[in-house]
Amino acid sequence: MTKRWTLLTQFSITTNTQTMKDMLGREDVLTLENAKELLFKSVHFKLLPEVEIEINNSLNKVLSRDIISPEDLPDFTRSTMDGFAVNSSDTFGATEGLPAYLNITGEVLMGKQPALEVKKGETAKIATGGMLPIGADAVVMLEHTNLVSEKLVEVLKPVSPGENTIQKGEDCKINEVVLNKGQRIRPQDIGVLAGIGITKIWTYEKPKVALITTGDEIVPASHPLMPGQVRDINSHTLSGLVEIHGGSAIEKGIFPDRYDVLHKAVEDSFKEADIVVITGGSSVGTKDITAKVINNIGKPGILFHGVSIKPGKPIIVGIVNEKPVFGLPGHPAAVIVCFEVFVKPVLRILSGETEKLHHRLKKTVKAKLSKNISSSAGREDYIRVFLEEKNGELWATPILGKSGLITTIVKADGTIVIPLRKTGLEQGTEVEMELF
Amino acid sequence: MTKRWTLLTQFSITTNTQTMKDMLGREDVLTLENAKELLFKSVHFKLLPEVEIEINNSLNKVLSRDIISPEDLPDFTRSTMDGFAVNSSDTFGATEGLPAYLNITGEVLMGKQPALEVKKGETAKIATGGMLPIGADAVVMLEHTNLVSEKLVEVLKPVSPGENTIQKGEDCKINEVVLNKGQRIRPQDIGVLAGIGITKIWTYEKPKVALITTGDEIVPASHPLMPGQVRDINSHTLSGLVEIHGGSAIEKGIFPDRYDVLHKAVEDSFKEADIVVITGGSSVGTKDITAKVINNIGKPGILFHGVSIKPGKPIIVGIVNEKPVFGLPGHPAAVIVCFEVFVKPVLRILSGETEKLHHRLKKTVKAKLSKNISSSAGREDYIRVFLEEKNGELWATPILGKSGLITTIVKADGTIVIPLRKTGLEQGTEVEMELF
C-alpha cells in the first residue's frame, strides 16, 4: 500500500493553505469555455489505419474514402405507378368528356427490357418499377384510364413528359460522389451503397481508447471485497461510453498509486492507443502522480488542470506526443460529465468523422424544474435529473446526491446545466435537459 | 417473370375507377392516429428466451430479471476528501481565531481496514476513498487545517456528523433493487453492476425480424444488372434500422411476385422470427398477393391496409398467430417512414423493454423553414429536410424528391411532419425536426 500521505504532508508543511489551494487549482481554474477551446485547438485528426469491410458490417463506421457511383441509379427510366406507358403528347388535352384513345400493343414485364416500342397512338401496360419502352416518355395512372377492351384504353387526363417516372440517373449519376469521406454510416447510407452495387467499402479503424484505473483501494468487479476495498466501477462505465461513441476500449486494468507503476502503464498505453484515459486519484497525492506522469512522458504535457465544472472540477487534460490524455477524478458522476464534455468530442474528431452540424445538436427536451436548485456562481453545475409527466407537462426533478454515488446516475434520465454566472434556478423554470 | 397484369386487368375490367380506388384503400384509409391505436392495442410482449451474459457484453440489452444488490455499496463508510478523520464533536465551535487542536495518532492506508481507533481529542490522516476508523464520524478537509507538527493539527472549521463521507450502504443497500427487469442497459448501469460485484446477468434475446424482399425486378446488391433490373436497397436499410433499435435482422432474401412463393417465404419466416417485414409490391398486383398471404397464413390477419401518411400510404399491417407482420411499399423513403412510425415501436415492445417516458421523447431540434411547402389536408406529410446554420439560426430546407429516391434520405438530416389538417407551411415557420 502506498502512503499517499508522504506527498500530502509535503504540501501541508511547505505551503500555507491559500497557496496550496492555488497549486491544486482549486481556486484559480479555467472556465469550461476556455478549457474546451484550449483542448480542441490542440487536437487534430491524424490518419487512422484503413480497413475494407462488407457494407453489412459498416453501421456507425466512418468512411475513409469518397464513394463514387460506378453507374446510374436507376440504370433505366422506371415507372412509379401502375398504369400505361405513353408518349405524353398523345394525352395532351384528354379529359373525362373527351378521352384520348390508345391502342394497347402489349405489356412491360418486370425486370425485363421491353421487347415492344410505343409508337404514336399506342401504349403498353406497365407496373410500378417497370422499365419504360422505347417511344414512351411518361406513365398514365391506372386510375385515370378506362379499359374499353383488351386492345383499347381511354386516357382521361393528360400527363406531361417524364410524369410518373424516375429518370435514368435521377437518384444518382455515374461518377457522382454519393457519400463523403468522413461520413459516419447510417442505415440509409448502406441502402444507397447496395443500390449502386458497392458491397465493400474502406473505413477508418475505430480510435483505440486505453482505460487505466488507479487506486490502492480498487479491486476488479469479480473480486471478493476485503475491508477498505471497493470495486472498479468507472472502467466499465467508460468502456460502454467509448463503444457508444465510436471508439474501441482497451481495458488496461487497475494500478496502485505509485509513480513508476503508473508511468509504465501510461507509456505502454500510448504504444497501442490513440487516447489514454486515467481515472481515480482525485486526491492530492494521486493527482500529483498523474500530473507528473503526463508531463514526463512527452511534450507538451498538461494543457490544463482543473475546470470550473461540478462534478469534474479536478480534471487533468494533456497532450503527449500528439495524443490526448485525460486524468478523470474517480467519482462516477464526474467521470460521466467529463466524458461527455471533453472525451466524447475528442473521440469524434479522432475517429475521422467530418464535423456536421447535426452532430453538435444534443438530444434534449424542455421540462419544468420541480424544485429549487442552488449553485455557486463561477462554475457550471451539471445536475442529474429524472423526468416525469404530470398533466401533460414534463417535469425534471433534481437527484441531489454526492458525485461519488453511481446510483444517482442510474436513477437519472439526463442532466441539466446551471450556467457559470447563475446562483441557482427556481422551481417552475423551463430547463433544457440533455437525455442520457 | 410474373404477369402482374393478370391481376391488374381483372380489377380494371370488373370495377369502375371509383370503386377500385376504395378497394385499394386509396381514398378511404385510416388516419395515422387510428392506425397506431389499432396496432398497439393488438401487440403484446410475449416472453422471449432468456440468456445469461457477461456485463461487458450487455450494452443495450434488456434485463429479464430485477437486479438485487447482494451487498452494501460501499461496504464501509469512506472519506470523500483528503484530510483528517475526526470525531465531529471535537470540532464544534472551531474557528481560525480559536482552532481545535487534535493529536495525530496515525494514518489510514488506502484499501485497508485502519488498525487505529480515533478517541476523543485524536485524529488520523485520511485520503479520498479511505475507510473511516472506529471512533471517527466525519472528515475535516485538508484546506481547513494547519499542521503544527507531525503529531498535532489545528482544525479551523467545524464539521457535522457524516460530513465529507459516503456512508456504508449510501449508494445502495443490501437486498435493494438496483435495476429493474425490462430496463435497457446503459454504460452507468454496467458501472453499478460492477460496483456490487455482479458480472453476469440475465437478459432477453433480441427479437428476430425476418426481412423479405419481393419484386421480379429486384436483384442482390452484388449482382450485375440486366436491363430492367434494380438492386435490393431496402433490406440493407431495414437491417441497419433493426440493429439500431434492438432487434436482430434475418435477411430472408429476394422473392418473385408469386403467391405460392411468397406464402412459403412468410410461413417459413414466422417459424424463426418474432416480426415479419415484407417490402416491395406497392403495385396493385403485388399488394394483393401480400394481403392474401397475410390473411391466409393465420388469424386475425390484416389489421389495416392504407394509412393517411406520405410517403408510406399503401402500408399493410397484420397480426398472424400473435406475431406482427408488415407489408411496406417498396419506395426507400416510405420504408424509412413506415419503420419509424410502426415497426420501431413494435420492436421496442417485443424486446421486453418497459415503457419509459424518455423512450417516447424523440431527438428533435427546432429550426426555421427556408422554403414554403405545400401538402394535402387529410394526410400527414413526412418531409425530408437538411439543416443549415445561418447567422446563428438553424434553418431546415426541404428536399423535394420522389419517395422512390434513396439519395433524398441520404442527403437529409431528418424529417418534419405536416399535420393532418394543414395544407402547407410557410417559409420562416418554426418547425420541429426529428433528427435521423
Boltz contact constraints between the chains, C-beta under 6 A:
constraints:
  - contact:
      token1: [A, 1]
      token2: [B, 109]
      max_distance: 6.0
  - contact:
      token1: [A, 1]
      token2: [B, 112]
      max_distance: 6.0
  - contact:
      token1: [A, 4]
      token2: [B, 127]
      max_distance: 6.0
  - contact:
      token1: [A, 5]
      token2: [B, 107]
      max_distance: 6.0
  - contact:
      token1: [A, 5]
      token2: [B, 125]
      max_distance: 6.0
  - contact:
      token1: [A, 12]
      token2: [B, 147]
      max_distance: 6.0
  - contact:
      token1: [A, 13]
      token2: [B, 147]
      max_distance: 6.0
  - contact:
      token1: [A, 17]
      token2: [B, 143]
      max_distance: 6.0
  - contact:
      token1: [A, 59]
      token2: [B, 240]
      max_distance: 6.0
  - contact:
      token1: [A, 74]
      token2: [B, 230]
      max_distance: 6.0
  - contact:
      token1: [A, 75]
      token2: [B, 225]
      max_distance: 6.0
  - contact:
      token1: [A, 80]
      token2: [B, 404]
      max_distance: 6.0
  - contact:
      token1: [A, 82]
      token2: [B, 283]
      max_distance: 6.0
  - contact:
      token1: [A, 82]
      token2: [B, 284]
      max_distance: 6.0
  - contact:
      token1: [A, 107]
      token2: [B, 5]
      max_distance: 6.0
  - contact:
      token1: [A, 109]
      token2: [B, 1]
      max_distance: 6.0
  - contact:
      token1: [A, 110]
      token2: [B, 1]
      max_distance: 6.0
  - contact:
      token1: [A, 110]
      token2: [B, 216]
      max_distance: 6.0
  - contact:
      token1: [A, 110]
      token2: [B, 217]
      max_distance: 6.0
  - contact:
      token1: [A, 111]
      token2: [B, 216]
      max_distance: 6.0
  - contact:
      token1: [A, 111]
      token2: [B, 217]
      max_distance: 6.0
  - contact:
      token1: [A, 111]
      token2: [B, 228]
      max_distance: 6.0
  - contact:
      token1: [A, 111]
      token2: [B, 229]
      max_distance: 6.0
  - contact:
      token1: [A, 112]
      token2: [B, 1]
      max_distance: 6.0
  - contact:
      token1: [A, 112]
      token2: [B, 228]
      max_distance: 6.0
  - contact:
      token1: [A, 113]
      token2: [B, 227]
      max_distance: 6.0
  - contact:
      token1: [A, 113]
      token2: [B, 228]
      max_distance: 6.0
  - contact:
      token1: [A, 125]
      token2: [B, 5]
      max_distance: 6.0
  - contact:
      token1: [A, 127]
      token2: [B, 4]
      max_distance: 6.0
  - contact:
      token1: [A, 127]
      token2: [B, 283]
      max_distance: 6.0
  - contact:
      token1: [A, 128]
      token2: [B, 282]
      max_distance: 6.0
  - contact:
      token1: [A, 128]
      token2: [B, 283]
      max_distance: 6.0
  - contact:
      token1: [A, 129]
      token2: [B, 217]
      max_distance: 6.0
  - contact:
      token1: [A, 131]
      token2: [B, 228]
      max_distance: 6.0
  - contact:
      token1: [A, 143]
      token2: [B, 17]
      max_distance: 6.0
  - contact:
      token1: [A, 147]
      token2: [B, 12]
      max_distance: 6.0
  - contact:
      token1: [A, 147]
      token2: [B, 13]
      max_distance: 6.0
  - contact:
      token1: [A, 166]
      token2: [B, 404]
      max_distance: 6.0
  - contact:
      token1: [A, 171]
      token2: [B, 405]
      max_distance: 6.0
  - contact:
      token1: [A, 171]
      token2: [B, 407]
      max_distance: 6.0
  - contact:
      token1: [A, 172]
      token2: [B, 407]
      max_distance: 6.0
  - contact:
      token1: [A, 187]
      token2: [B, 237]
      max_distance: 6.0
  - contact:
      token1: [A, 187]
      token2: [B, 240]
      max_distance: 6.0
  - contact:
      token1: [A, 187]
      token2: [B, 241]
      max_distance: 6.0
  - contact:
      token1: [A, 188]
      token2: [B, 237]
      max_distance: 6.0
  - contact:
      token1: [A, 188]
      token2: [B, 409]
      max_distance: 6.0
  - contact:
      token1: [A, 188]
      token2: [B, 410]
      max_distance: 6.0
  - contact:
      token1: [A, 189]
      token2: [B, 410]
      max_distance: 6.0
  - contact:
      token1: [A, 190]
      token2: [B, 236]
      max_distance: 6.0
  - contact:
      token1: [A, 190]
      token2: [B, 240]
      max_distance: 6.0
  - contact:
      token1: [A, 191]
      token2: [B, 233]
      max_distance: 6.0
  - contact:
      token1: [A, 191]
      token2: [B, 236]
      max_distance: 6.0
  - contact:
      token1: [A, 191]
      token2: [B, 237]
      max_distance: 6.0
  - contact:
      token1: [A, 191]
      token2: [B, 406]
      max_distance: 6.0
  - contact:
      token1: [A, 192]
      token2: [B, 406]
      max_distance: 6.0
  - contact:
      token1: [A, 192]
      token2: [B, 410]
      max_distance: 6.0
  - contact:
      token1: [A, 194]
      token2: [B, 221]
      max_distance: 6.0
  - contact:
      token1: [A, 194]
      token2: [B, 231]
      max_distance: 6.0
  - contact:
      token1: [A, 194]
      token2: [B, 233]
      max_distance: 6.0
  - contact:
      token1: [A, 194]
      token2: [B, 236]
      max_distance: 6.0
  - contact:
      token1: [A, 195]
      token2: [B, 231]
      max_distance: 6.0
  - contact:
      token1: [A, 195]
      token2: [B, 233]
      max_distance: 6.0
  - contact:
      token1: [A, 195]
      token2: [B, 406]
      max_distance: 6.0
  - contact:
      token1: [A, 197]
      token2: [B, 231]
      max_distance: 6.0
  - contact:
      token1: [A, 199]
      token2: [B, 221]
      max_distance: 6.0
  - contact:
      token1: [A, 199]
      token2: [B, 222]
      max_distance: 6.0
  - contact:
      token1: [A, 216]
      token2: [B, 110]
      max_distance: 6.0
  - contact:
      token1: [A, 216]
      token2: [B, 111]
      max_distance: 6.0
  - contact:
      token1: [A, 217]
      token2: [B, 110]
      max_distance: 6.0
  - contact:
      token1: [A, 217]
      token2: [B, 111]
      max_distance: 6.0
  - contact:
      token1: [A, 217]
      token2: [B, 129]
      max_distance: 6.0
  - contact:
      token1: [A, 221]
      token2: [B, 194]
      max_distance: 6.0
  - contact:
      token1: [A, 221]
      token2: [B, 199]
      max_distance: 6.0
  - contact:
      token1: [A, 222]
      token2: [B, 199]
      max_distance: 6.0
  - contact:
      token1: [A, 225]
      token2: [B, 75]
      max_distance: 6.0
  - contact:
      token1: [A, 227]
      token2: [B, 113]
      max_distance: 6.0
  - contact:
      token1: [A, 228]
      token2: [B, 111]
      max_distance: 6.0
  - contact:
      token1: [A, 228]
      token2: [B, 112]
      max_distance: 6.0
  - contact:
      token1: [A, 228]
      token2: [B, 113]
      max_distance: 6.0
  - contact:
      token1: [A, 228]
      token2: [B, 131]
      max_distance: 6.0
  - contact:
      token1: [A, 229]
      token2: [B, 111]
      max_distance: 6.0
  - contact:
      token1: [A, 230]
      token2: [B, 74]
      max_distance: 6.0
  - contact:
      token1: [A, 231]
      token2: [B, 194]
      max_distance: 6.0
  - contact:
      token1: [A, 231]
      token2: [B, 195]
      max_distance: 6.0
  - contact:
      token1: [A, 231]
      token2: [B, 197]
      max_distance: 6.0
  - contact:
      token1: [A, 233]
      token2: [B, 191]
      max_distance: 6.0
  - contact:
      token1: [A, 233]
      token2: [B, 194]
      max_distance: 6.0
  - contact:
      token1: [A, 233]
      token2: [B, 195]
      max_distance: 6.0
  - contact:
      token1: [A, 236]
      token2: [B, 190]
      max_distance: 6.0
  - contact:
      token1: [A, 236]
      token2: [B, 191]
      max_distance: 6.0
  - contact:
      token1: [A, 236]
      token2: [B, 194]
      max_distance: 6.0
  - contact:
      token1: [A, 237]
      token2: [B, 187]
      max_distance: 6.0
  - contact:
      token1: [A, 237]
      token2: [B, 188]
      max_distance: 6.0
  - contact:
      token1: [A, 237]
      token2: [B, 191]
      max_distance: 6.0
  - contact:
      token1: [A, 240]
      token2: [B, 59]
      max_distance: 6.0
  - contact:
      token1: [A, 240]
      token2: [B, 187]
      max_distance: 6.0
  - contact:
      token1: [A, 240]
      token2: [B, 190]
      max_distance: 6.0
  - contact:
      token1: [A, 241]
      token2: [B, 187]
      max_distance: 6.0
  - contact:
      token1: [A, 282]
      token2: [B, 128]
      max_distance: 6.0
  - contact:
      token1: [A, 283]
      token2: [B, 82]
      max_distance: 6.0
  - contact:
      token1: [A, 283]
      token2: [B, 127]
      max_distance: 6.0
  - contact:
      token1: [A, 283]
      token2: [B, 128]
      max_distance: 6.0
  - contact:
      token1: [A, 284]
      token2: [B, 82]
      max_distance: 6.0
  - contact:
      token1: [A, 357]
      token2: [B, 387]
      max_distance: 6.0
  - contact:
      token1: [A, 357]
      token2: [B, 389]
      max_distance: 6.0
  - contact:
      token1: [A, 358]
      token2: [B, 387]
      max_distance: 6.0
  - contact:
      token1: [A, 358]
      token2: [B, 413]
      max_distance: 6.0
  - contact:
      token1: [A, 358]
      token2: [B, 435]
      max_distance: 6.0
  - contact:
      token1: [A, 361]
      token2: [B, 365]
      max_distance: 6.0
  - contact:
      token1: [A, 363]
      token2: [B, 363]
      max_distance: 6.0
  - contact:
      token1: [A, 365]
      token2: [B, 361]
      max_distance: 6.0
  - contact:
      token1: [A, 387]
      token2: [B, 357]
      max_distance: 6.0
  - contact:
      token1: [A, 387]
      token2: [B, 358]
      max_distance: 6.0
  - contact:
      token1: [A, 389]
      token2: [B, 357]
      max_distance: 6.0
  - contact:
      token1: [A, 404]
      token2: [B, 80]
      max_distance: 6.0
  - contact:
      token1: [A, 404]
      token2: [B, 166]
      max_distance: 6.0
  - contact:
      token1: [A, 405]
      token2: [B, 171]
      max_distance: 6.0
  - contact:
      token1: [A, 406]
      token2: [B, 191]
      max_distance: 6.0
  - contact:
      token1: [A, 406]
      token2: [B, 192]
      max_distance: 6.0
  - contact:
      token1: [A, 406]
      token2: [B, 195]
      max_distance: 6.0
  - contact:
      token1: [A, 407]
      token2: [B, 171]
      max_distance: 6.0
  - contact:
      token1: [A, 407]
      token2: [B, 172]
      max_distance: 6.0
  - contact:
      token1: [A, 409]
      token2: [B, 188]
      max_distance: 6.0
  - contact:
      token1: [A, 410]
      token2: [B, 188]
      max_distance: 6.0
  - contact:
      token1: [A, 410]
      token2: [B, 189]
      max_distance: 6.0
  - contact:
      token1: [A, 410]
      token2: [B, 192]
      max_distance: 6.0
  - contact:
      token1: [A, 413]
      token2: [B, 358]
      max_distance: 6.0
  - contact:
      token1: [A, 435]
      token2: [B, 358]
      max_distance: 6.0
